[in-house]
Amino acid sequence: MRDCPRLALLCALLPWLLHAATPRRPAQPLRSRDPRDLARGSDFDRVYSGVVSLTKENTYSFNYTSQPGQVNAVRVYVNSSSENLDYPVLVMVRQQKRVLSWQVPLLFQGLYQRSYNYQEVSRTLCPSEATNETGPLEQLVIVDVTSMAPLGAQYKLLVTKITHFQLRTNVAFHFTASPSQPQYFLYKFPDDVDSVIIKVRSEMAYPCSVVSVQNIMCPVHDLDHNVEFNGVYQSMTKKAAITLQKKDFPSEQFFVVFVIKPEDYTCGGSFFIQEKENQTWNLHRTKNLKVIIVPSTKGSVDMKPILISLVIFLFFYFGFVLLILVHCIRFKRKSIDGSFGSSDGSGNTAVSHPIAAGTPEGSNYGAIEESSSSPGRQMSSSNGGQTFQSDTDSSVEESDFDTLPDIESDKNIIRTKVFLFLSDLSRKDQRIISKKYKIYFWNIVTISVFYALPVIQLVITYQKVANVTGNQDICYYNFLCAHPLGTLSAFNNIFSNLGYMLLGFLFLLIVLRRDILHHRALEAKDSFAMECGIPKHFGVFYAMGIALIMQGVFSACYHVCPNYYNFQFDTSFMYIIAGLCMLKLYQTRHPDINASAYAAYASFAVVIALTVLGAVSGENVWFWVIFSAIHILASLALSTQIYYMGRFKIDVSDTDLGLFRRALMVFYMNFAQQCGRPLYKDRMVLLIVGNLFNGCFALCGLILRPRDFASYMLGIFICNLLLYLTFYISMKLCSSEKLLPTPCLCIMATVVMWTASLYFFFQNPSSWEDTPAESRERNRECILLDFFDDHDIWHFLSATALFFSFLVLLTLDDDLDVVHRGQIPVF
């Protein structure tokens, strides 16, 4: 009875053991498919239709022979009527060394979680090229079409050979692309070409597209989400241009890839609002393109235009040396003839006593005699007077003069006369004033060094980022005329700023020569140099020369990578140049009351700070309201100081309401009563016109709110400078003063150069106010020596115009060098 359970278990297992012991046929391996069997039924240029599902997949095989030196490319088209994103049709293409796959519908993501689905997709397979060593190669392409759809998904398949896959030099090629049907082509450098420009054109601005140049490597990044992963690229509306050099491609060939973006916001287009969730876009985003590849310069940079431009600017130096030689010859001849009187460094020789060389007959400007000057005034004359000392005498300080109460009272008497002469406003010791104005020079040198170092570091970083990432949308070049050199993408735009530096240095040499000659005349105790003409203070002129040089430096820095964020580099010293010119023009006849260097540069700093705020917050209406108010109030305050020669004051010692009553009384007495019959008519006319002009500028800015705030601010400075210069020359002629041939020639040259330069400035071959793609629509071909574009010519001409403008200010009053300061009117 104890063996019964064991017997029952054995009986239960006996059928299973018998079944296991029965001999069975061995398992047969799955039947392998020979791809060559499928190749017989898979033909190029034939449309295959089918249905795939969870239990069914289709495989197609295509083969072809690649000959040495021949590049064959294959393109696969797949279309599916299904819009079900949960069960798309999956396509996988296998080649000898690579696999490419995608889904249909193809999904693209946009901003704000938008999705765009394309039911028709075509991709170009990465080509394989046979070599002479390998001989003809048989290529095999296998296309697998699958889907996880339970009920099946329909599709259509077409595989074709691309007949025009390789682009040729100077031969245009037309094609069509869409987001789901990108295109790319091969280009090989000819043996005699070292640099090429890829030029792409389209009649339609949108849809937005991307042009990319990639090395010969697979896979090729030809979709919107990965086109930026390799090579260089730039967005495009109607124009695109990329300059490439053979040395950057070891295989001396590259792919040119064209991708259409699913949205247009990158190119500046509007944000499209999707009408329904899974809408197809096959017919909405196609773009016709034309590409042509043309040779650029033989090398990286053509030396011919560089040498020609250098020779042209060196002619200015040659003219300067020639004028010095002519002046020296004339100086020696007059010395030999005994007709030499004196020379103060301006190039004019005095031949008469200063008192005899007064204002020409018929001039009735002013009615105050020379005796109206302060009794304490010291004058050098033949009878004695102050003895000249070197202006480097450190024992002389400005605090030793002009601080006593009687001097302060005397200034109020002198500067509030109806008619003022230069002797009234040049009463301070000339050594002190000269040292004061030399601070302009040293301050601008210090500012330039501290400003230049971080600027250079920043633009070099910009260029490195652009080179490493390949993103050519960072910098706003004229890509149709951008000649690279080393790591610089547009060397021609940088080199064209050399004119500012060369002419700025030449201006410094001219000023230095005048300064040396004038210093020698003072050391010789020449009465003409000490008592006649405009007081010679060269500090501001030196500062102007340094500013012109630094304008070239910072403009070159800006053009290393021009964009919205570093545009102030190009304009900062323009403000300083315009401001220094106005200060110098005012200092000419107001040497004792001109602004100090510290106040002037502090004002420039405020202007640059406002410019930065305008660039950042220029679209904010409240910024424009505040800025317009500051603009108008500053104009009125400056006008008041100019009108009263700095003597307008309100006693603020009291803190009660009497202060406001006195301020109102001063305003009534000095403005309301005098508007009908102003005490200083010429100044009143200038200030009324100037304030009307600045008021209109402020109103236009408030209404229009231009995005380019830096140029708007620069326009205010330049227009005020032109207004003041026009007033100065007009008053000079009305006072029966003369314009010598040198300033007349300089004025004519200035007008011609500024007119020509402004023409090229407004051609504007690029603009950071637009998107990079829209800016490229402005791009233009090189127009000078096949190397320089419109903006380069603007650099050349504006540098020359500024140089002649400086010469105008330097020589404008040379006719007064033999006129006593007591006879020179102030206006």
C-alpha positions in Angstrom: 0.0 0.0 0.0 3.0 2.3 0.6 4.0 1.9 -3.1 0.6 3.0 -4.5 1.5 6.8 -4.7 4.7 6.1 -6.6 2.8 3.9 -9.1 0.2 6.6 -9.7 2.9 9.2 -10.4 4.6 6.9 -12.8 1.4 6.3 -14.7 0.8 10.0 -14.9 4.2 10.7 -16.4 4.3 7.7 -18.8 2.5 9.4 -21.7 4.7 12.5 -21.6 7.9 10.3 -21.5 6.7 8.3 -24.5 6.0 11.5 -26.5 9.5 12.9 -25.7 11.1 9.6 -26.7 9.5 9.6 -30.1 12.0 10.6 -32.9 11.2 14.0 -34.4 12.3 15.8 -37.6 15.0 18.4 -36.9 13.9 22.2 -36.9 14.4 23.8 -40.3 16.2 27.2 -40.5 14.3 30.2 -41.8 14.6 30.5 -45.5 17.1 33.2 -46.3 16.2 35.7 -49.0 18.7 36.7 -51.7 18.5 40.4 -52.3 19.5 39.8 -55.9 16.3 37.9 -56.3 14.3 41.0 -55.3 16.5 43.2 -57.5 15.0 41.6 -60.6 11.6 43.0 -59.7 12.7 46.4 -58.4 13.4 48.8 -61.1 14.4 52.5 -61.0 11.9 55.1 -62.0 9.0 52.7 -61.4 6.2 53.5 -58.8 5.5 50.6 -56.4 2.3 50.6 -54.4 1.5 48.5 -51.4 0.1 48.0 -47.9 2.0 47.3 -44.8 0.8 46.3 -41.4 1.8 44.7 -38.1 2.0 41.3 -39.9 3.3 42.4 -43.3 6.4 44.3 -44.5 7.7 44.8 -48.0 11.3 44.9 -49.1 12.7 46.2 -52.4 16.2 45.9 -53.7 17.9 48.1 -56.3 21.4 47.7 -57.8 23.5 49.7 -60.1 27.2 49.9 -61.2 29.3 52.9 -60.3 32.2 53.8 -62.7 35.5 55.4 -61.5 35.3 59.2 -61.6 31.5 59.1 -61.8 29.3 60.0 -58.8 25.9 58.4 -58.8 23.2 59.4 -56.3 19.9 57.8 -55.7 16.7 59.5 -54.5 13.9 57.7 -52.7 10.3 59.1 -52.8 7.6 57.7 -50.4 4.0 58.8 -50.2 1.4 57.7 -47.8 -2.3 58.8 -47.6 -2.4 57.9 -43.9 -2.5 60.8 -41.4 -2.4 58.6 -38.4 0.7 59.7 -36.4 0.3 56.7 -34.0 0.9 54.2 -36.8 3.1 55.9 -39.5 4.7 54.1 -42.4 8.4 53.4 -41.5 11.0 53.5 -44.2 14.5 52.2 -43.8 17.1 52.3 -46.6 20.2 50.1 -46.3 23.4 50.7 -48.2 26.8 49.1 -48.0 28.1 51.3 -45.2 25.1 53.2 -43.9 21.4 53.2 -43.0 18.9 55.9 -43.4 15.4 55.9 -42.0 12.3 58.1 -41.6 8.6 58.0 -41.1 5.6 59.0 -43.2 3.9 61.3 -42.4 7.1 63.2 -41.5 6.6 65.3 -38.4 8.2 68.8 -37.9 8.0 70.8 -34.6 7.6 74.5 -34.6 7.3 77.2 -32.0 4.7 77.0 -29.2 4.3 73.2 -29.7 3.0 73.5 -33.2 3.4 70.4 -35.4 3.5 70.1 -39.2 3.0 66.8 -40.9 4.1 65.9 -44.5 2.7 62.9 -46.3 5.1 63.0 -49.1 8.8 62.6 -48.3 11.9 62.2 -50.6 15.5 61.9 -49.5 18.8 61.7 -51.4 21.0 58.8 -50.4 24.6 59.4 -49.6 26.5 58.5 -52.7 29.5 56.2 -53.1 32.2 57.0 -55.6 34.3 54.4 -57.3 38.0 55.0 -57.7 40.6 53.9 -60.2 42.1 51.6 -57.6 38.8 49.8 -57.0 37.5 49.8 -60.5 33.7 49.6 -61.2 31.7 49.0 -58.0 28.3 47.3 -57.9 26.1 49.2 -55.5 23.1 47.7 -53.7 20.2 49.6 -52.1 17.6 47.8 -50.0 14.4 49.6 -49.0 12.3 48.2 -46.2 8.8 49.5 -45.7 7.0 48.6 -42.5 4.3 49.7 -40.2 2.8 48.8 -36.8 -0.7 49.6 -38.1 -3.2 46.8 -37.2 -5.4 47.4 -40.2 -2.6 48.3 -42.6 -1.3 51.5 -44.2 -1.0 52.3 -47.9 2.1 53.8 -49.5 3.8 54.5 -52.8 7.5 54.1 -53.5 9.7 55.5 -56.2 13.4 55.2 -56.5 15.3 57.2 -59.1 18.8 58.0 -60.1 19.8 61.7 -60.0 21.1 62.8 -63.3 22.4 66.3 -62.2 23.9 65.6 -58.8 27.3 67.3 -59.3 27.3 71.1 -59.7 29.6 72.7 -62.2 31.5 76.0 -62.0 29.7 79.0 -63.6 26.7 76.8 -64.6 23.3 77.7 -63.0 21.1 74.9 -61.8 17.3 75.2 -61.0 15.4 72.9 -58.6 12.6 72.8 -56.1 12.7 71.9 -52.4 10.3 71.6 -49.5 10.6 70.8 -45.7 10.0 67.1 -46.4 11.9 67.0 -49.7 15.4 68.6 -49.0 18.0 68.6 -51.7 21.8 68.5 -51.7 24.4 68.4 -54.4 28.1 67.7 -54.8 30.7 70.2 -55.9 34.4 69.6 -56.7 37.0 72.3 -56.8 38.7 72.6 -60.2 42.5 72.5 -60.2 42.8 76.2 -61.0 40.3 77.5 -58.5 41.2 78.1 -54.9 38.1 80.0 -53.7 34.5 80.0 -54.8 31.3 81.8 -53.9 28.0 79.8 -53.8 25.2 82.1 -54.9 21.6 81.1 -54.3 18.6 83.0 -55.7 14.9 82.7 -55.4 12.1 84.8 -56.7 10.0 84.3 -53.6 11.0 85.4 -50.2 9.1 82.7 -48.3 9.1 79.9 -47.3 12.2 80.5 -45.3 15.1 78.2 -46.2 18.6 77.3 -45.1 21.7 76.8 -47.2 24.4 74.6 -45.7 27.8 73.5 -46.9 29.0 70.2 -45.3 32.0 68.0 -45.6 31.9 64.8 -47.6 30.6 62.5 -44.9 27.5 60.5 -44.2 24.9 60.8 -43.1 24.2 64.2 -44.6 22.2 66.5 -42.3 19.4 67.6 -44.5 16.4 68.1 -42.2 15.3 71.2 -40.3 16.3 69.7 -36.9 19.8 68.6 -37.8 21.0 70.9 -40.7 22.9 73.0 -38.2 24.9 70.1 -36.8 27.7 70.2 -39.5 29.4 72.7 -41.7 28.5 76.3 -42.3 25.0 77.5 -42.9 22.9 80.6 -43.3 19.2 81.3 -43.5 17.7 82.7 -46.7 14.7 84.5 -48.2 15.7 85.6 -51.7 19.5 85.7 -51.6 22.3 83.7 -50.0 26.0 83.6 -50.6 28.8 81.6 -49.0 32.5 82.0 -49.7 34.6 78.9 -49.4 38.3 78.1 -49.8 39.8 74.9 -51.1 42.2 74.6 -48.2 39.3 74.1 -45.8 38.3 70.9 -47.5 40.9 68.1 -47.5 39.0 66.1 -50.2 38.6 69.4 -52.3 34.9 68.8 -52.5 31.8 69.4 -50.5 28.0 69.0 -50.3 25.7 72.0 -50.8 22.5 71.3 -48.8 19.1 73.1 -49.2 16.5 72.8 -46.4 13.1 74.5 -46.3 12.0 75.4 -42.8 8.5 74.6 -41.6 8.0 78.1 -40.2 9.2 81.6 -41.4 10.0 83.3 -38.0 13.7 82.7 -38.5 13.6 84.8 -41.7 11.4 87.5 -40.3 8.1 86.1 -41.4 4.9 86.1 -39.4 3.9 83.3 -37.1 1.5 81.1 -38.9 -1.5 79.9 -36.8 -2.4 76.3 -37.5 -5.9 75.7 -38.5 -6.2 72.1 -37.5 -4.1 69.6 -35.6 -2.9 67.2 -38.3 -3.0 69.3 -41.4 -0.7 68.4 -44.3 1.6 70.9 -45.9 2.8 69.4 -49.1 1.5 72.2 -51.3 2.2 75.1 -49.0 5.9 75.1 -48.5 7.6 74.5 -51.8 10.3 76.9 -53.1 12.0 77.3 -56.4 15.8 77.9 -56.1 18.7 78.6 -58.4 22.3 77.9 -57.4 25.5 78.9 -59.2 29.0 78.5 -58.0 31.5 81.1 -59.3 35.3 81.4 -58.7 36.4 84.1 -56.2 40.0 85.4 -56.0 42.9 83.2 -57.0 44.2 83.3 -53.4 42.6 84.1 -50.1 43.2 87.9 -50.7 44.1 89.8 -53.9 47.0 92.1 -53.2 46.3 94.4 -56.1 43.4 96.4 -54.6 45.2 96.5 -51.2 48.3 98.1 -52.8 46.3 100.5 -54.9 44.3 101.8 -51.9 47.5 102.2 -49.9 49.2 104.2 -52.7 46.2 106.5 -52.9 46.4 107.4 -49.2 50.2 107.7 -49.3 49.7 110.4 -51.9 48.3 112.5 -49.0 51.6 112.1 -47.2 53.4 113.0 -50.3 51.4 116.2 -50.7 52.1 117.1 -47.1 55.8 116.7 -47.6 55.6 118.7 -50.8 53.8 121.6 -49.1 56.5 121.6 -46.4 59.2 121.8 -49.0 57.4 124.7 -50.8 56.9 126.5 -47.5 60.6 126.1 -46.6 61.7 127.4 -50.0 59.4 130.5 -49.8 60.6 131.1 -46.2 64.3 131.1 -47.2 63.6 133.3 -50.2 61.8 135.9 -48.1 64.6 135.8 -45.5 67.2 136.4 -48.2 65.1 139.3 -49.8 64.7 140.8 -46.3 60.9 140.8 -46.6 60.4 138.3 -43.9 58.3 139.5 -41.0 57.3 136.6 -38.8 55.6 133.3 -39.0 53.4 131.7 -36.4 53.2 128.3 -37.8 50.1 128.7 -39.9 52.0 129.1 -43.1 51.2 132.8 -43.4 53.9 135.5 -43.0 53.0 138.7 -41.3 54.4 141.9 -42.9 52.9 144.7 -40.7 52.4 145.7 -37.1 49.4 144.1 -35.5 47.7 147.4 -34.7 48.0 148.5 -38.3 46.5 145.3 -39.5 43.2 145.9 -38.0 39.7 145.1 -39.2 39.2 146.1 -42.8 37.7 149.4 -43.5 34.0 149.5 -43.6 33.7 146.9 -40.8 31.3 148.2 -38.1 31.1 145.1 -36.1 30.9 146.3 -32.5 31.4 149.7 -30.9 33.7 149.0 -27.9 37.2 150.4 -28.2 40.3 148.4 -27.2 40.5 150.5 -24.0 37.4 148.8 -22.7 39.4 145.8 -21.8 40.3 145.2 -18.2 43.0 147.5 -16.8 44.7 144.6 -15.4 45.2 142.9 -18.8 48.8 142.1 -19.6 49.9 142.5 -23.3 53.1 141.8 -25.0 54.3 144.8 -27.1 57.4 146.5 -28.3 57.5 148.5 -25.0 57.4 145.5 -22.8 54.8 143.3 -21.2 54.6 139.7 -20.2 57.5 137.5 -20.8 56.9 134.2 -22.5 57.6 131.0 -20.6 57.4 127.4 -21.7 53.9 126.0 -21.3 55.5 123.0 -19.7 56.3 125.1 -16.6 54.7 123.0 -13.8 54.8 125.8 -11.3 52.0 127.6 -13.1 48.5 126.4 -12.2 45.1 127.6 -13.2 44.2 128.1 -9.6 46.7 131.0 -9.5 44.5 133.0 -11.8 40.9 134.1 -12.2 39.8 133.3 -8.7 39.7 136.6 -6.8 36.3 138.3 -6.4 37.4 141.3 -8.4 38.3 139.0 -11.3 34.9 137.4 -11.1 33.2 140.8 -11.1 35.4 141.8 -14.1 34.3 138.7 -16.0 30.7 139.6 -15.5 31.4 143.1 -16.9 33.4 141.9 -19.9 31.3 139.0 -21.0 28.0 140.8 -20.8 29.0 143.6 -23.2 26.9 144.0 -26.2 29.9 143.7 -28.6 32.7 141.4 -27.6 36.1 141.0 -29.2 38.6 138.2 -28.9 40.8 140.1 -26.5 37.9 140.1 -24.1 37.7 136.3 -24.0 41.4 135.5 -24.1 42.5 137.2 -20.9 43.7 134.1 -19.0 47.4 133.2 -19.1 48.0 131.3 -22.3 50.3 128.8 -20.7 47.5 127.7 -18.4 44.9 127.5 -21.2 47.3 125.5 -23.3 47.8 123.0 -20.6 44.1 122.8 -19.9 43.4 121.9 -23.6 46.1 119.3 -23.7 44.1 117.3 -21.2 41.7 116.6 -24.1 44.5 114.7 -25.8 45.7 112.7 -22.8 42.1 111.8 -21.7 41.1 110.5 -25.1 44.3 108.4 -25.3 43.4 106.9 -21.9 39.8 106.3 -22.9 40.8 104.7 -26.2 43.1 102.2 -24.5 40.6 101.2 -21.9 37.7 101.0 -24.4 39.7 99.2 -27.1 40.9 96.2 -25.1 37.6 94.7 -24.2 36.2 95.6 -27.6 38.9 93.7 -29.4 38.5 90.7 -27.1 34.8 90.6 -27.7 34.9 90.8 -31.5 37.6 88.1 -31.6 35.3 85.9 -29.5 32.4 86.7 -31.9 34.5 85.6 -34.9 35.6 82.4 -33.1 32.0 81.5 -32.3 31.0 82.1 -35.9 33.9 79.9 -37.2 33.4 77.1 -34.7 29.6 76.8 -35.0 29.4 77.6 -38.7 26.4 79.9 -38.0 26.8 82.7 -40.5 23.6 84.4 -39.2 25.6 85.7 -36.3 27.4 88.4 -38.4 25.8 90.7 -40.9 28.3 90.7 -43.8 27.8 91.6 -47.4 28.2 87.9 -48.3 28.4 88.7 -52.0 31.6 90.7 -51.4 33.2 89.1 -48.4 36.9 88.1 -48.9 38.2 86.0 -46.0 41.8 86.1 -44.7 42.8 83.7 -42.0 40.1 83.6 -39.4 38.5 86.8 -40.6 35.4 86.3 -42.7 35.3 89.7 -44.4 38.9 91.1 -44.5 38.0 93.8 -47.1 35.5 95.5 -44.7 38.2 95.6 -42.1 41.0 96.8 -44.3 38.9 99.6 -45.8 39.1 101.3 -42.3 42.8 101.9 -42.8 42.0 105.3 -44.3 40.8 106.6 -40.9 44.1 105.6 -39.3 46.4 106.9 -42.0 44.7 110.2 -42.4 44.3 110.6 -38.6 48.0 110.1 -38.2 48.7 112.6 -41.0 46.4 115.1 -39.3 48.5 114.7 -36.1 51.6 115.4 -38.1 50.1 118.6 -39.6 49.0 119.8 -36.1 52.4 118.9 -34.7 54.2 121.0 -37.3 52.0 124.0 -36.6 52.5 123.5 -32.9 56.3 123.4 -33.2 56.4 126.5 -35.4 54.1 128.4 -33.1 56.1 127.4 -30.1 59.3 128.6 -31.8 57.6 131.9 -32.5 56.6 132.3 -28.9 60.1 131.5 -27.8 61.3 134.2 -30.1 58.9 136.6 -28.4 57.2 137.3 -31.7 54.5 139.9 -31.1 52.3 138.6 -33.9 52.2 135.1 -32.4 51.4 136.6 -28.9 48.9 139.3 -29.8 47.4 138.5 -33.2 45.0 136.0 -34.6 43.1 133.2 -32.9 45.0 131.9 -29.8 46.8 128.7 -30.9 45.8 125.9 -28.6 46.4 122.5 -30.2 45.2 120.2 -27.5 41.7 119.7 -29.0 43.2 119.2 -32.5 45.4 116.4 -31.1 42.4 114.8 -29.6 40.6 115.0 -32.9 43.4 113.2 -34.7 43.4 110.5 -32.1 39.6 110.2 -32.4 39.9 109.8 -36.1 42.5 107.0 -35.7 40.4 105.2 -33.1 37.3 105.6 -35.3 39.2 103.4 -37.8 40.2 100.9 -35.1 36.7 100.6 -33.7 35.0 100.5 -37.1 37.4 97.7 -38.0 36.5 95.9 -34.8 32.8 96.3 -35.5 33.3 94.8 -39.0 35.0 91.7 -37.7 31.5 90.6 -36.9 28.9 93.3 -37.5 25.6 92.8 -35.6 23.0 94.5 -33.5 24.9 94.0 -30.2 28.2 95.7 -31.1 27.1 98.5 -33.4 27.9 101.1 -30.7 31.6 100.2 -31.3 31.3 101.9 -34.7 29.5 105.0 -33.5 31.0 105.8 -30.1 34.0 107.7 -31.5 31.7 109.3 -34.1 30.0 111.1 -31.3 33.3 112.1 -29.8 34.5 113.5 -33.2 31.4 115.5 -33.8 31.5 116.8 -30.2 35.2 117.8 -30.4 34.6 119.6 -33.7 31.8 121.7 -32.1 33.9 122.3 -29.0 36.9 123.4 -31.1 34.7 125.7 -33.2 33.4 127.3 -30.1 36.8 127.5 -28.5 38.2 129.4 -31.5 36.6 132.7 -30.3 35.9 131.7 -26.7 39.2 130.4 -25.5 38.7 131.4 -21.8 35.2 129.9 -21.3 35.2 126.6 -23.2 34.3 123.4 -21.4 36.9 121.5 -19.6 38.1 118.1 -20.8 36.5 116.3 -17.9 33.1 117.9 -18.4 33.3 117.2 -22.2 34.2 113.5 -21.9 31.6 113.1 -19.1 29.0 114.4 -21.4 30.1 112.0 -24.1 29.9 109.2 -21.6 26.3 110.2 -20.9 25.5 110.2 -24.6 27.0 106.7 -25.1 25.0 105.5 -22.1 21.8 106.8 -23.6 22.7 105.2 -26.8 23.1 101.8 -25.1 19.7 102.3 -23.4 18.2 103.2 -26.7 19.6 100.1 -28.4 18.2 97.9 -25.6 14.9 99.8 -24.9 14.3 101.6 -28.2 10.9 100.2 -28.7 9.6 101.3 -25.4 7.5 104.5 -25.8 8.4 105.7 -22.2 12.0 105.7 -23.1 11.4 108.0 -26.0 9.2 110.3 -23.9 12.0 110.6 -21.3 14.8 110.9 -23.8 12.9 113.6 -25.8 12.4 115.6 -22.6 16.1 115.3 -21.7 17.0 116.3 -25.2 14.9 119.5 -25.2 15.9 120.5 -21.6 19.6 119.9 -22.4 19.3 122.1 -25.5 17.7 124.9 -23.6 20.2 124.7 -20.7 23.1 124.8 -23.2 21.6 127.6 -25.1 21.3 129.7 -22.0 25.0 129.2 -21.1 26.0 130.0 -24.7 23.8 133.1 -24.8 25.2 134.6 -21.5 28.8 133.3 -22.0 28.5 131.1 -19.0 27.5 134.0 -16.7 23.8 133.0 -16.2 23.4 132.1 -12.6 20.6 131.9 -10.0 21.4 132.3 -6.3 20.3 129.0 -4.7 21.6 129.8 -1.2 18.1 130.2 0.1 15.8 127.2 0.4 12.5 129.1 0.7 10.0 129.9 -2.1 12.0 133.1 -2.9 14.2 130.9 -5.0 11.4 130.1 -7.4 10.3 133.8 -7.5 13.9 134.9 -8.4 14.1 132.1 -11.0 10.8 133.3 -12.5 12.0 136.9 -12.5 15.3 136.0 -14.2 13.4 134.1 -16.8 11.1 137.1 -17.4 13.8 139.7 -17.5 16.2 137.7 -19.7 13.9 135.9 -22.1 10.4 137.3 -22.2 11.5 140.9 -22.5 14.4 140.3 -24.8 12.7 138.0 -27.3 11.4 141.1 -29.0 14.7 143.0 -28.9 17.5 140.6 -27.8 20.6 142.0 -26.5 22.8 139.6 -28.5 21.1 139.3 -31.8 23.5 137.0 -33.6 23.6 134.5 -30.8 19.8 134.7 -30.4 19.3 133.8 -34.1 21.6 130.8 -33.8 20.0 129.5 -30.6 16.5 129.9 -31.9 17.2 128.0 -35.0 19.2 125.4 -33.1 16.4 124.8 -30.5 13.7 124.6 -33.3 15.9 122.1 -35.0 16.5 120.0 -31.9 12.8 120.2 -31.0 11.9 118.8 -34.4 14.4 116.1 -34.0 13.0 115.1 -30.5 9.4 115.2 -31.9 10.3 113.0 -34.9 12.1 110.5 -32.6 9.1 110.4 -30.3 6.7 109.8 -33.2 8.7 107.5 -35.4 10.8 105.7 -32.7 13.5 104.5 -35.1 15.1 101.2 -34.2 18.6 102.3 -35.1 18.9 104.7 -32.1 22.7 105.0 -32.5 22.4 106.5 -36.0 19.6 108.7 -34.8 21.8 110.1 -32.0 24.7 110.5 -34.5 22.3 112.5 -36.8 21.6 114.9 -34.0 25.3 115.5 -33.4 26.2 115.9 -37.1 23.3 118.2 -37.9 24.1 120.5 -34.9 27.7 120.6 -36.1 26.7 121.5 -39.6 24.3 124.2 -38.3 27.0 125.7 -36.1 29.7 125.6 -38.8 27.3 127.3 -41.3 26.5 130.0 -38.7 30.2 130.5 -38.0 31.2 130.9 -41.6 28.3 133.2 -42.3 29.2 135.5 -39.4 32.8 135.4 -40.5 31.9 136.7 -43.9 29.4 139.2 -42.5 32.2 140.6 -40.4 34.3 141.3 -43.5 36.7 138.6 -42.8 38.2 136.6 -45.6 38.5 132.9 -46.5 41.9 132.1 -47.8 42.4 129.7 -50.7 43.4 126.8 -48.4 40.2 126.7 -46.3 38.1 127.4 -49.4 39.7 124.3 -51.2 39.2 122.3 -48.0 35.6 123.3 -47.8 34.9 122.4 -51.4 36.7 119.0 -51.0 34.7 118.4 -47.8 31.4 119.0 -49.5 32.3 116.8 -52.5 33.6 114.0 -50.3 30.7 114.1 -47.9 28.2 114.1 -50.7 29.8 111.1 -52.4 30.3 109.2 -49.2 26.7 109.6 -48.1 25.5 108.3 -51.4 27.4 105.1 -50.8 26.4 105.0 -47.1 22.7 104.9 -48.0 23.3 102.0 -50.4 23.5 99.9 -47.3 24.5 96.4 -48.5 23.6 94.9 -45.1 21.5 96.0 -42.1 21.3 94.5 -38.6 17.9 96.1 -38.3 16.5 93.2 -40.3 16.9 89.5 -39.7 20.0 87.9 -41.2 18.0 86.5 -44.1 16.4 89.8 -44.9 19.7 91.6 -44.6 21.1 89.3 -47.3 18.5 90.6 -49.7 20.5 93.9 -49.6 23.8 92.2 -50.4 25.6 93.4 -53.5 28.5 92.5 -55.7 31.9 94.1 -55.3 32.0 97.3 -57.3 35.6 98.5 -56.9 38.6 96.5 -58.1 36.4 93.4 -57.6 37.3 93.6 -53.9 35.5 96.5 -52.2 31.8 97.0 -51.9 29.6 100.1 -51.3 30.4 100.2 -47.6 34.1 100.0 -48.2 33.9 103.0 -50.5 32.0 104.8 -47.7 34.9 104.1 -45.4 37.4 105.5 -47.9 35.4 108.6 -48.7 34.2 109.4 -45.2 37.7 109.1 -43.9 38.8 111.6 -46.5 35.8 113.8 -45.8 36.6 113.9 -42.0 40.3 114.7 -42.8 39.3 117.7 -44.9 36.7 118.7 -42.3 39.5 118.8 -39.7 41.6 120.9 -42.1 38.8 123.3 -42.5 38.7 123.9 -38.7 42.5 124.1 -38.6 42.8 126.7 -41.4 39.5 128.5 -41.2 40.8 131.6 -39.4 44.3 131.8 -40.9 43.3 135.2 -42.4 43.3 136.6 -38.9 46.9 135.8 -38.1 47.9 139.5 -38.7 44.8 141.0 -37.1 45.1 142.1 -33.5 42.8 140.3 -31.1 41.2 143.5 -30.0 39.8 143.8 -33.6 38.5 140.2 -34.0 34.8 140.0 -33.1 33.3 137.2 -31.1 30.2 135.4 -32.3 
